[in-house]
Amino acid sequence: MAAHQSAEIVPRQGAEHPVAGLERLRSRVLVVTTVGYIGCFAVWTIFAIIGVEIQRQYGLSDTEFGLLLGVPFLSGSLMRVVLGVWADRHGGRRLFFGVMAVAAVATWFVANATTVSMILVAGLGTGFAGGCSAVGLSYITRWYPRERHGTALGILGAGNAGSAITKLGAPWVMLAYGWQGVARLWALMLLCTAAIFWLGSAEDPKQTARRAAGEPAALLKRQIEPLRRLQVWRFGLYYFFAFGGYVALTVWLPRYLIGVYSLDIRMAAAIAVAFSLPAGLLRVLGGVLSDRYGARTVMYWSFIGSLVCTFMLSYPATDYTVHGLHGELRFTIATGLPVFIIMLIVLGFFMALGKAAVFKHIPVYYPDQVGVVGGAVGAIGGLGGFVLPLAFGLMTDLADVWTSCFMLLFGIASVNLFWMHFAIRRQERAAAPEIADFRFLPELQPT
């Protein structure tokens, strides 16, 4: 009898173990979803490059240029909550493919626009690419257990590095075929990534089981209930800085580098990659660290490190005159290009940690509403991608100081750090006194 039982639990020769098969499928789904995420981000940030030529062609001010950069982030952000609800109710696979298809068509129409107004309208459609975040978050968390969410979402979030593809490739394409050629080629590229995703993905296990059992989707009222909690909106403000600030700098840096250091578009875009590419890829590390040390601890690292970097980058080039005993002493304090690049890379590292840590919180406390909560948090972060470039341009026009963009980011990071710290202290005082060490908890209780 024992021998018979042993024979039953040994897989037949050539058969794949069910666990190994599931892990292989998970990995494939994560890879193709990340590929789709890369394509979406490449399209979502396209105006960072073609916007420079559009500004020159139509004589736009820096404020108008900031509006041009921000329009795709506005539509992408506003759609995230809706897309998150749909992803939770109906599954993420079809929705993720649909988002990419719509964004690709809209990007193609950008090339056919003949006025600034038409470009802005087409840019709103291009912004649908930003909705991939809420859908991807809901879709991927259903494939992985909770203790691996940080790492899995960190890998998915590394798709932010798609903006680096735009910065590296778009300037050369634009010089050869104009900004319209960039829009058309990027639209085709997004359709290709959509095809790769569809062929390599599968319906998530939770959605498959629900449909097999004939269970109805969750009530809408229950899905959106977490949006009444202040904690969700606090997470959103964290993401406004970590993600919104990252996106805003991603699209603003080429213009900044041209204005401050008198670089051409190719060199400015290449240097901007030094920020956007590591800041995207290092999100994986942020997810791993959040799984290991706790999301709250990583958030502290993110905000404190960002404060140091933005403070240093905020200091404008200044000439000093000191009246000495034997005459005047003149000297200048300014951030040279090599130092600027180093500080920018470090800032991108701390922002990457913050992006991963914020999303680590969500499936821990809202496992059945990941899409809607992630959509709300992502929407606030995406609105940062709309508001901040516009604010950067406005502050540059009004204050006439290039480094004013980093001054604004310093202020936002300061507010985040103080609010997070005092909220956590208040929760610690209200928690059970026998809990002595809260460092490894992302948040104590949803509030």
C-alpha positions in Angstrom: 0.0 0.0 0.0 2.8 2.4 0.9 4.6 1.6 -2.3 1.4 2.3 -4.2 0.9 5.7 -2.5 4.5 6.7 -3.3 4.0 5.9 -6.9 0.9 8.1 -7.0 2.7 11.3 -5.8 5.7 11.0 -8.2 4.9 12.7 -11.5 5.1 10.5 -14.6 8.3 10.8 -16.6 8.3 13.9 -18.9 5.4 15.6 -17.0 5.9 19.0 -15.6 5.2 19.5 -11.9 2.1 21.7 -11.4 4.0 24.1 -9.1 6.8 24.5 -11.7 4.2 25.0 -14.4 2.5 27.8 -12.5 5.8 29.5 -11.7 6.7 29.4 -15.4 3.4 30.9 -16.3 3.7 33.6 -13.7 7.1 34.5 -15.0 5.9 34.7 -18.6 3.0 36.8 -17.7 5.2 39.2 -15.7 7.6 39.5 -18.5 5.1 40.3 -21.3 3.2 42.7 -19.0 6.4 44.5 -18.2 7.1 44.7 -22.0 3.7 46.3 -22.5 4.4 48.6 -19.6 7.7 49.7 -21.3 5.8 50.4 -24.5 3.2 52.4 -22.7 5.7 54.6 -20.9 7.7 55.2 -24.1 4.5 56.6 -25.7 3.3 58.4 -22.5 6.5 60.5 -22.4 6.8 61.1 -26.1 6.2 64.9 -25.8 9.4 65.2 -23.8 11.2 65.0 -27.1 8.8 66.0 -29.8 7.5 68.8 -27.6 10.8 70.7 -27.9 10.4 70.8 -31.7 6.6 71.6 -31.4 7.5 74.5 -29.1 10.0 75.9 -31.6 7.6 75.4 -34.5 4.6 77.1 -32.9 6.5 79.6 -30.7 5.1 78.4 -27.4 6.1 79.9 -24.0 7.5 77.7 -21.2 4.1 77.7 -19.5 2.5 76.5 -22.8 5.2 74.0 -23.2 4.5 72.7 -19.7 0.8 72.3 -20.6 1.8 70.3 -23.8 4.0 68.0 -21.7 1.3 67.5 -19.0 -1.8 66.9 -21.1 -1.2 63.1 -21.6 -0.6 62.7 -17.9 -3.9 64.5 -17.1 -6.0 62.1 -19.2 -4.0 59.0 -18.1 -4.4 60.0 -14.4 -8.1 60.6 -14.6 -8.7 57.3 -16.3 -6.8 55.3 -13.7 -9.5 55.0 -11.2 -12.1 53.9 -13.8 -9.6 51.4 -15.3 -8.7 50.1 -11.8 -12.4 49.4 -11.1 -12.9 47.7 -14.4 -9.7 45.6 -13.9 -10.9 44.4 -10.4 -14.4 43.5 -11.8 -13.6 42.0 -15.2 -9.9 41.1 -15.1 -6.9 42.9 -16.5 -5.8 41.0 -19.6 -8.3 42.3 -22.1 -8.3 45.8 -20.5 -4.5 46.1 -20.7 -4.5 45.2 -24.4 -7.3 47.7 -25.0 -5.5 50.5 -23.3 -2.4 49.9 -25.5 -4.5 49.8 -28.7 -6.3 53.1 -27.9 -3.1 54.9 -27.0 -1.4 53.7 -30.2 -4.2 55.0 -32.4 -4.2 58.3 -30.6 -0.4 58.6 -31.0 -0.8 58.1 -34.7 -3.2 61.0 -34.9 -0.7 63.2 -33.1 1.4 63.1 -36.3 -1.6 64.2 -38.4 -2.4 67.2 -36.2 -1.9 70.6 -37.9 -2.6 73.0 -35.0 -1.6 73.2 -31.3 -5.2 72.5 -30.3 -5.4 69.3 -32.4 -2.1 68.2 -30.9 -3.4 68.7 -27.4 -6.6 66.8 -28.2 -4.6 63.9 -29.6 -2.3 64.1 -26.6 -5.3 63.4 -24.4 -5.8 60.1 -26.2 -2.1 59.3 -26.0 -2.5 59.7 -22.3 -4.5 56.5 -22.2 -1.1 54.7 -22.1 -0.7 55.9 -18.5 -3.7 53.9 -17.5 -1.6 50.7 -17.8 -0.4 51.3 -14.2 -3.8 50.6 -12.5 -4.6 47.7 -14.8 -1.2 46.1 -14.5 -1.2 46.4 -10.7 -4.5 44.6 -10.4 -3.5 42.0 -13.0 -0.1 41.1 -11.6 -1.0 41.0 -7.9 -3.5 38.2 -8.7 -0.7 36.0 -10.0 1.6 36.3 -7.0 1.3 35.6 -3.2 1.4 38.6 -0.9 4.9 38.1 0.3 6.2 38.5 -3.3 4.1 41.5 -4.3 6.9 44.0 -3.6 9.3 42.2 -5.9 6.7 41.4 -8.7 5.4 45.0 -8.7 8.9 46.3 -8.6 9.7 44.4 -11.8 6.5 45.6 -13.4 7.3 49.2 -12.3 10.7 48.9 -14.0 8.7 49.5 -17.2 9.0 53.2 -16.3 12.3 52.8 -18.0 10.4 52.9 -21.3 10.8 56.7 -21.1 14.5 56.1 -21.6 13.7 54.5 -25.0 12.0 57.7 -26.0 14.9 59.9 -24.9 17.6 57.7 -26.5 15.8 57.0 -29.8 13.3 59.8 -30.5 15.9 62.6 -31.0 17.6 60.6 -33.8 14.3 59.7 -35.4 13.1 63.3 -35.1 16.2 64.6 -36.8 15.7 62.2 -39.7 11.9 62.1 -40.1 10.6 65.0 -38.1 8.5 64.9 -34.9 5.6 63.4 -36.9 7.8 60.4 -37.8 8.5 59.8 -34.1 4.8 59.8 -33.4 4.0 57.3 -36.2 6.9 55.0 -35.3 6.0 55.0 -31.6 2.4 54.2 -32.4 3.5 51.1 -34.4 5.9 50.1 -31.6 3.1 50.2 -29.0 0.9 48.0 -31.3 3.7 45.5 -31.5 4.1 45.4 -27.7 0.3 45.0 -27.4 0.5 41.9 -29.6 3.4 40.5 -27.6 1.4 40.9 -24.4 -1.7 39.3 -25.8 0.1 36.3 -27.2 2.1 35.7 -24.0 -0.4 36.5 -21.3 -3.3 34.5 -19.8 -6.4 35.2 -17.8 -5.5 35.6 -14.1 -6.4 32.7 -11.8 -8.9 34.7 -9.7 -10.9 35.8 -12.7 -10.8 32.4 -14.3 -12.2 30.8 -11.1 -14.9 33.4 -10.8 -16.1 32.9 -14.3 -16.0 29.1 -14.0 -18.1 29.3 -10.9 -20.5 31.8 -12.5 -20.0 34.3 -9.6 -21.0 37.9 -10.3 -18.5 40.7 -10.0 -18.1 42.4 -6.6 -20.6 45.2 -5.8 -19.3 48.6 -7.0 -20.1 50.2 -3.6 -17.8 47.7 -1.9 -15.1 48.2 -4.4 -14.9 52.0 -4.0 -15.4 51.9 -0.2 -11.6 52.3 0.6 -11.6 55.7 -1.2 -13.3 57.2 1.8 -10.2 56.5 3.9 -7.6 59.2 4.5 -4.8 56.6 4.3 -5.5 56.0 0.6 -5.1 59.7 -0.2 -2.0 60.0 1.9 -0.5 57.2 -0.2 -1.5 59.2 -3.2 0.4 62.2 -2.0 3.5 60.0 -1.4 3.1 58.9 -5.0 2.5 62.4 -6.2 6.2 63.1 -5.3 7.8 59.7 -6.0 6.1 59.0 -9.3 4.7 62.4 -10.4 8.0 64.1 -9.6 9.8 61.4 -11.6 7.6 61.7 -14.6 7.7 65.5 -14.5 11.5 65.5 -14.4 11.6 62.9 -17.1 9.8 65.2 -19.5 11.2 68.5 -18.2 14.9 67.6 -18.1 15.6 67.9 -21.9 14.3 71.5 -21.9 16.1 72.2 -18.6 19.4 71.0 -19.8 19.1 72.9 -23.1 18.3 76.1 -21.2 20.8 75.8 -18.4 23.8 74.1 -20.0 23.2 75.1 -23.7 23.2 71.5 -24.9 21.6 70.2 -28.2 18.5 68.0 -28.1 20.5 64.8 -28.6 22.9 65.4 -25.8 20.2 66.7 -23.5 18.1 63.6 -24.1 21.0 61.3 -23.5 21.8 62.9 -20.2 18.2 62.8 -19.2 18.4 59.1 -19.6 20.9 59.0 -16.8 18.0 60.0 -14.6 15.0 58.1 -16.1 16.6 54.8 -16.8 18.1 54.0 -13.4 15.1 55.5 -11.7 12.9 53.1 -13.6 15.1 49.9 -13.3 15.9 50.5 -9.6 12.2 50.2 -8.8 12.9 46.5 -8.8 15.4 47.0 -5.9 12.8 49.1 -4.1 10.3 46.3 -4.3 12.9 43.7 -3.0 13.8 46.1 -0.1 10.2 46.7 0.7 9.6 42.9 1.0 12.6 42.6 3.2 12.7 45.6 5.4 9.1 46.9 5.2 7.6 49.5 3.0 7.4 52.2 5.7 11.2 52.0 6.4 11.9 52.3 2.7 9.6 55.4 2.5 11.7 57.1 5.1 14.9 56.4 3.1 13.2 57.7 0.0 12.0 61.0 1.4 15.1 61.8 3.4 17.4 61.1 0.5 15.2 63.1 -1.9 15.3 66.1 0.5 19.0 66.1 0.5 19.2 65.9 -3.3 16.5 68.4 -4.1 18.0 70.9 -1.6 21.4 70.8 -3.3 19.9 71.0 -6.8 17.7 73.9 -5.8 20.6 76.3 -5.3 20.8 78.7 -8.3 24.0 79.8 -9.9 25.0 82.8 -7.8 27.9 85.4 -8.0 29.2 86.7 -4.7 31.2 89.8 -4.0 33.0 90.1 -0.6 34.5 93.5 0.4 37.9 92.5 1.7 40.6 94.6 3.4 42.6 94.9 0.2 39.8 94.9 -2.4 36.8 92.9 -3.5 36.8 89.1 -3.7 34.5 87.7 -6.3 33.4 84.0 -6.6 30.6 82.0 -8.1 28.6 79.1 -6.7 27.0 76.9 -9.4 26.3 73.3 -10.0 28.5 72.1 -12.9 27.1 69.5 -15.3 29.1 66.5 -13.9 27.8 67.3 -10.3 24.3 67.8 -11.6 24.3 64.4 -13.3 25.5 62.7 -10.2 22.9 64.3 -8.0 20.2 63.6 -10.5 21.0 59.9 -10.6 21.0 59.8 -6.8 17.6 61.5 -6.7 16.3 59.0 -9.2 17.4 56.2 -6.9 15.5 57.5 -3.9 12.4 58.2 -6.0 12.5 54.6 -7.3 12.6 53.3 -3.8 9.5 55.5 -3.0 7.5 54.3 -6.0 8.0 50.7 -5.1 7.3 51.2 -1.4 4.0 53.0 -2.0 2.6 50.2 -4.1 3.8 47.5 -1.6 1.3 49.0 0.8 -1.8 48.6 -1.4 -2.3 44.8 -1.7 -1.4 44.3 2.0 -4.4 46.3 3.2 -6.7 46.2 0.2 -6.3 42.8 -1.4 -9.7 42.7 -3.0 -9.6 46.4 -4.2 -6.1 46.5 -5.5 -7.2 48.0 -8.8 -9.4 50.8 -7.5 -7.0 51.8 -4.7 -4.0 51.5 -7.0 -5.9 53.5 -9.6 -6.7 56.3 -7.1 -3.1 56.4 -5.8 -1.8 56.1 -9.4 -4.2 58.9 -10.5 -2.8 61.3 -7.9 0.7 60.4 -8.9 -0.1 60.8 -12.6 -1.7 64.2 -11.9 1.8 65.1 -10.6 3.0 64.3 -14.1 0.5 66.9 -15.4 0.6 69.6 -12.7 4.3 69.6 -12.1 5.6 70.3 -15.7 3.0 73.1 -15.9 4.2 74.4 -12.5 7.8 74.1 -13.6 7.1 76.2 -16.7 5.1 78.7 -14.8 7.7 79.1 -12.1 10.4 79.5 -14.7 8.4 82.3 -16.4 7.6 84.1 -13.2 10.6 83.6 -11.0 13.1 83.6 -13.9 15.2 80.9 -12.0 15.8 77.6 -13.7 16.3 75.7 -10.4 12.8 76.7 -9.2 11.6 73.2 -10.3 13.8 71.5 -7.6 12.7 74.1 -5.0 9.1 72.9 -5.6 10.1 69.2 -5.3 11.9 70.0 -2.1 8.8 71.5 -0.6 6.6 68.6 -1.7 9.0 66.0 -0.2 9.1 68.0 3.1 5.3 67.9 3.4 5.3 64.2 2.7 7.9 63.3 5.2 6.4 65.3 8.0 2.8 64.1 7.3 4.0 60.4 7.1 6.0 60.7 10.3 3.3 62.3 12.4 0.6 60.0 11.1 2.7 57.0 12.0 3.5 58.3 15.4 -0.2 58.9 16.0 -1.0 55.3 14.9 1.8 53.9 17.2 0.3 55.6 20.2 -3.1 54.2 19.4 -1.8 50.7 18.8 -1.4 47.9 21.3 1.4 48.8 23.8 2.9 45.3 23.6 3.9 45.9 20.0 7.4 47.3 20.5 8.9 47.4 17.0 6.9 48.9 14.1 9.7 49.2 11.6 8.7 46.3 9.4 5.0 47.3 9.1 4.1 49.3 6.0 1.3 51.0 7.9 -0.3 50.0 11.2 -4.0 50.1 10.3 -6.0 51.5 7.4 -7.3 54.9 8.5 
